[in-house]
Amino acid sequence: MDLNRIDQNLKESIDRFPFSLELDENEFLHHPELIQEEKENLAKTYSITAPDDITVKDIFVKSSGDDHQIRLHVYQPEKFDRNRTIIYFHGGGYIFGLPEQVDKQMFEIAAKLHATVISVDYRLSPQYRFPVPVQDGFDALQWTIKNGEEQLGINPQNLTVFGGSAGGHLAAAVTQMANDQGIKNIKHQFLLYPVIHNRLDTSSMKEFTDAPIWNRKYAEIAWAHFLGNDDKDKSIRYADLTNYDDFKNLPRTTIVACELDPLRDEGIEFSQLLYQARVPTELWVIPGAIHVFDLFEAPLTDRYNEFLYSRMF
């Protein structure tokens, strides 16, 4: 990939970043548990303290499928608006990551929007393959609906789901699952450079085979871990988000895609399906942006944050 296509200020910020976000392809394929441990240690090493006016706590919710306790990492400002609640799903290719890796962004969102953020520490693949991570997210949604008012003081009838990358996929999958079960509490889904399907056949996926941070090969490995080798090429409901028959009843949607991201065209394709179903949908394809651009300080990230703050509710 021609790195000169990256927004210049963003590229300079990436070059100054204190550590690399690149993955070891062999390790990602054969030893994902090492990457899981590395990312967990990284989040601890670069942890930041919560602002005084934001309470951070963990709530544990029993899984509907077994005895696992799903951790909900909750951020709540002192002066929160009970009608502003976000259920958030972190990225990491389904394989790594944890809520704390985006503490900085969640503190800012909670503070700027007076919002309660419930970040789901869903189980990771390949130890827990599809549909477990999606079901963990749905269990978190059901807990929020049943217990959110009593335990957090929120209005569970007015929820936004938000996620980035694989987390964007999980947010949208949970939304589809909720719609199928007649649950209408989700009023908005905000999908940041989301994974949409496992076909790996879009123009952007074919073009960006060597893009920084996320590329086609990483996507192939992630899907193999998430679905398993026997199912990685199958179109399965809630895994392939285009394999769905009730788009018209999904909530208002915002999709942010990046020009230089292999996932770009999946987000565009998903927005087209929503437009055709007459779902109020806004799509922004950001010129000069790469996957997870928002982790780097740059004017481009500032413009995205202003967009996010103005669109989340």
NULO-126068 format. One line per 5 residues: number of its first residue (from 1); for each residue x, z, y of C-alpha. Coordinates in nm, 2 decimals, always signed. Each point is the difference from the previous one (the first is absolute). Layout:
BEGIN
NUM = X/Z/Y  ...
***
This chain:
BEGIN
1 = +0.00/+0.00/+0.00  +0.12/-0.08/+0.35  +0.04/+0.35/+0.16  -0.01/-0.16/+0.34  -0.37/-0.04/-0.04
6 = -0.04/+0.38/+0.03  -0.10/+0.13/+0.34  +0.34/+0.07/+0.17  -0.08/+0.36/+0.11  -0.13/+0.08/-0.34
11 = +0.30/-0.15/-0.17  +0.23/+0.21/+0.22  -0.20/+0.32/-0.09  +0.03/-0.08/-0.37  +0.37/-0.04/+0.03
16 = +0.02/+0.34/+0.17  -0.21/+0.17/-0.26  +0.18/+0.30/-0.16  -0.05/-0.12/-0.36  -0.10/-0.31/-0.19
21 = -0.35/-0.05/-0.13  +0.11/-0.27/-0.25  -0.06/+0.05/-0.37  +0.24/-0.05/-0.29  -0.19/-0.26/-0.19
26 = +0.14/+0.10/-0.34  -0.07/+0.37/+0.06  -0.35/-0.09/+0.13  -0.07/-0.19/-0.33  +0.17/+0.22/-0.25
31 = +0.02/+0.35/+0.15  -0.29/+0.05/+0.25  +0.03/+0.37/-0.05  +0.33/+0.00/+0.18  -0.15/-0.17/+0.30
36 = -0.28/+0.25/+0.00  +0.25/+0.28/+0.01  +0.21/-0.17/+0.27  -0.30/-0.06/+0.23  -0.12/+0.36/-0.05
41 = +0.34/+0.13/+0.10  +0.01/-0.23/+0.29  -0.33/+0.13/+0.13  +0.13/+0.35/-0.03  +0.33/-0.08/+0.17
46 = -0.16/-0.16/+0.30  -0.30/+0.23/+0.02  -0.13/+0.09/+0.35  -0.18/+0.32/+0.11  -0.37/-0.03/+0.08
51 = -0.10/+0.04/+0.37  -0.13/+0.35/+0.09  -0.35/-0.13/+0.05  -0.03/-0.18/-0.34  -0.07/+0.20/-0.32
56 = +0.14/-0.15/-0.32  -0.12/+0.12/-0.33  -0.04/-0.11/-0.36  -0.33/+0.01/-0.19  -0.01/-0.06/-0.37
61 = -0.29/-0.19/-0.16  -0.07/-0.02/-0.37  +0.02/-0.36/-0.14  -0.33/-0.13/-0.15  +0.20/-0.14/-0.29
66 = +0.22/+0.29/-0.11  +0.13/+0.34/+0.11  +0.24/-0.15/+0.26  -0.02/+0.16/+0.35  +0.01/-0.27/+0.26
71 = +0.18/+0.11/+0.31  -0.17/-0.07/+0.34  +0.25/+0.04/+0.28  -0.21/+0.08/+0.31  +0.09/-0.04/+0.36
76 = -0.25/+0.16/+0.25  +0.05/+0.05/+0.37  -0.14/+0.31/+0.17  -0.24/-0.21/+0.21  -0.12/-0.24/-0.27
81 = -0.31/-0.22/+0.03  -0.21/+0.07/-0.31  -0.11/-0.37/+0.00  +0.35/-0.13/-0.02  +0.14/+0.04/-0.36
86 = +0.24/-0.23/-0.17  +0.07/-0.01/-0.37  +0.36/-0.15/-0.02  +0.19/-0.16/-0.28  +0.38/-0.03/+0.03
91 = +0.20/-0.31/-0.11  +0.27/-0.04/-0.26  -0.10/-0.28/-0.23  -0.20/+0.24/-0.21  +0.33/+0.13/-0.14
96 = +0.14/+0.24/+0.26  -0.08/+0.18/+0.32  -0.19/+0.31/+0.11  -0.20/+0.11/+0.30  +0.29/+0.16/+0.18
101 = +0.19/-0.33/+0.03  -0.23/-0.08/+0.30  -0.04/+0.34/+0.15  +0.11/-0.13/+0.34  -0.26/-0.27/+0.01
106 = -0.27/+0.24/-0.13  +0.08/+0.27/+0.26  -0.03/-0.27/+0.28  -0.33/-0.13/-0.13  -0.15/+0.34/-0.04
111 = +0.11/+0.10/+0.35  -0.09/-0.32/+0.18  -0.34/-0.05/-0.16  -0.09/+0.37/-0.06  -0.05/-0.10/-0.36
116 = +0.02/+0.18/-0.33  +0.23/-0.19/-0.24  -0.04/+0.06/-0.37  +0.30/-0.17/-0.17  -0.04/-0.05/-0.38
121 = +0.30/+0.08/-0.22  -0.13/-0.23/-0.27  +0.18/-0.03/-0.33  +0.27/-0.27/-0.03  +0.07/-0.28/-0.25
126 = +0.13/-0.07/-0.26  -0.06/+0.36/-0.11  -0.36/-0.04/+0.11  -0.12/-0.36/-0.01  -0.31/-0.15/+0.14
131 = -0.28/+0.12/+0.04  +0.14/+0.35/+0.04  +0.14/-0.03/+0.36  -0.33/-0.16/+0.11  -0.21/+0.26/-0.18
136 = +0.22/+0.27/+0.17  -0.10/-0.15/+0.33  -0.36/-0.02/-0.09  +0.01/+0.37/-0.11  +0.15/+0.08/+0.34
141 = -0.28/-0.18/+0.17  -0.27/+0.18/-0.20  +0.16/+0.34/+0.07  +0.00/-0.08/+0.37  -0.36/-0.10/+0.00
146 = -0.11/+0.32/-0.20  +0.24/+0.25/+0.16  +0.14/-0.14/+0.32  -0.26/+0.16/+0.23  +0.03/+0.35/-0.15
151 = +0.38/+0.01/-0.04  +0.12/-0.22/+0.29  -0.29/+0.00/+0.24  -0.03/-0.38/+0.00  -0.29/-0.24/-0.02
156 = +0.03/-0.16/-0.35  -0.26/-0.26/+0.09  +0.24/-0.18/+0.23  +0.33/-0.08/-0.18  +0.28/-0.25/+0.06
161 = +0.23/-0.10/-0.28  +0.35/-0.11/+0.10  +0.30/-0.11/-0.20  +0.32/-0.21/+0.01  +0.13/-0.25/-0.25
166 = -0.09/+0.13/-0.35  -0.19/+0.28/+0.19  -0.20/-0.27/+0.17  -0.10/-0.13/-0.34  -0.10/+0.34/-0.11
171 = -0.21/+0.06/+0.31  -0.18/-0.33/-0.05  -0.04/+0.06/-0.37  -0.15/+0.35/+0.06  -0.24/-0.16/+0.26
176 = -0.11/-0.26/-0.26  -0.05/+0.27/-0.26  -0.20/+0.21/+0.25  -0.22/-0.29/+0.09  -0.07/-0.07/-0.37
181 = -0.12/+0.36/-0.04  -0.22/-0.01/+0.31  +0.22/+0.22/+0.21  -0.02/-0.11/+0.37  +0.21/+0.28/+0.16
186 = +0.29/-0.24/+0.07  -0.07/-0.17/+0.33  +0.33/-0.18/+0.05  +0.30/-0.11/-0.20  +0.33/-0.05/+0.18
191 = +0.24/-0.20/-0.22  +0.36/-0.03/+0.11  +0.19/-0.29/-0.17  -0.20/+0.07/-0.31  +0.06/-0.12/-0.36
196 = -0.32/-0.19/-0.10  +0.06/-0.16/-0.34  +0.25/-0.06/-0.27  +0.00/-0.38/-0.01  +0.33/-0.03/+0.20
201 = -0.11/-0.36/+0.08  -0.04/+0.00/+0.38  +0.23/-0.21/+0.23  +0.15/+0.32/+0.15  +0.07/+0.15/-0.34
206 = +0.18/-0.32/-0.11  +0.19/-0.02/+0.33  +0.13/+0.35/+0.04  +0.19/+0.05/-0.32  +0.29/+0.16/+0.18
211 = -0.17/+0.17/+0.29  +0.14/+0.34/+0.10  -0.17/+0.32/-0.13  -0.27/-0.18/-0.20  +0.01/-0.33/-0.18
216 = -0.16/-0.20/-0.29  +0.23/+0.16/-0.27  -0.09/+0.35/+0.11  -0.37/-0.10/-0.01  +0.04/-0.13/-0.36
221 = +0.16/+0.32/-0.11  -0.26/+0.22/+0.18  -0.29/-0.18/-0.17  +0.17/+0.03/-0.34  +0.04/+0.37/+0.05
226 = -0.35/+0.05/+0.15  -0.20/-0.21/-0.26  +0.24/-0.01/-0.29  +0.15/-0.32/-0.14  -0.31/-0.09/-0.21
231 = -0.23/+0.01/+0.31  +0.23/-0.09/+0.29  -0.14/-0.35/+0.02  -0.37/+0.08/-0.06  -0.26/+0.01/+0.28
236 = -0.15/+0.35/-0.03  -0.26/+0.15/+0.23  +0.16/+0.25/+0.24  +0.34/-0.14/-0.08  -0.06/-0.36/+0.12
241 = -0.21/+0.08/+0.32  -0.12/-0.36/+0.01  -0.17/+0.05/-0.33  -0.30/+0.15/+0.16  -0.37/-0.10/+0.03
246 = -0.14/+0.22/+0.28  +0.22/-0.07/+0.31  -0.30/-0.01/+0.22  -0.06/+0.38/-0.03  +0.35/+0.11/+0.08
251 = +0.07/+0.18/+0.33  +0.16/-0.13/+0.32  +0.36/-0.10/-0.07  +0.32/-0.03/+0.19  +0.30/-0.18/-0.16
256 = +0.35/-0.01/+0.14  +0.24/-0.25/-0.16  +0.36/-0.10/+0.08  +0.12/-0.35/+0.06  +0.32/+0.05/-0.21
261 = -0.16/+0.20/-0.29  -0.06/-0.14/-0.35  -0.34/+0.18/+0.02  -0.10/-0.18/+0.31  -0.23/-0.26/-0.15
266 = -0.17/+0.25/-0.23  -0.13/+0.19/+0.31  -0.11/-0.33/+0.15  -0.18/-0.10/-0.32  -0.18/+0.34/-0.02
271 = -0.11/-0.03/+0.36  -0.15/-0.34/-0.07  -0.21/+0.14/-0.28  -0.12/+0.27/+0.23  -0.08/-0.25/+0.28
276 = -0.20/-0.21/-0.25  -0.19/+0.31/-0.10  -0.08/+0.07/+0.37  +0.19/+0.33/+0.00  +0.13/+0.09/+0.35
281 = +0.37/-0.06/-0.05  +0.30/-0.02/+0.23  +0.33/-0.16/-0.12  +0.33/+0.02/+0.19  +0.30/-0.19/-0.14
286 = +0.30/+0.14/+0.20  +0.26/-0.27/+0.09  +0.36/+0.10/-0.09  -0.10/+0.30/-0.20  +0.12/+0.08/-0.36
291 = -0.15/+0.24/-0.25  +0.00/+0.37/+0.12  +0.11/-0.11/+0.35  -0.19/+0.30/+0.13  +0.26/+0.24/-0.13
296 = +0.25/-0.13/+0.25  +0.00/+0.08/+0.38  -0.06/-0.32/+0.19  -0.24/-0.14/+0.26  -0.17/-0.18/-0.28
301 = -0.07/+0.33/-0.17  -0.13/+0.15/+0.33  -0.24/-0.29/+0.04  -0.12/+0.05/-0.36  -0.05/+0.37/+0.06
306 = -0.21/-0.07/+0.30  -0.21/-0.24/-0.20  -0.04/+0.26/-0.28  -0.11/+0.27/+0.24  -0.26/-0.23/+0.16
311 = -0.14/-0.13/-0.34  +0.00/+0.29/-0.24  -0.34/+0.14/+0.09
***
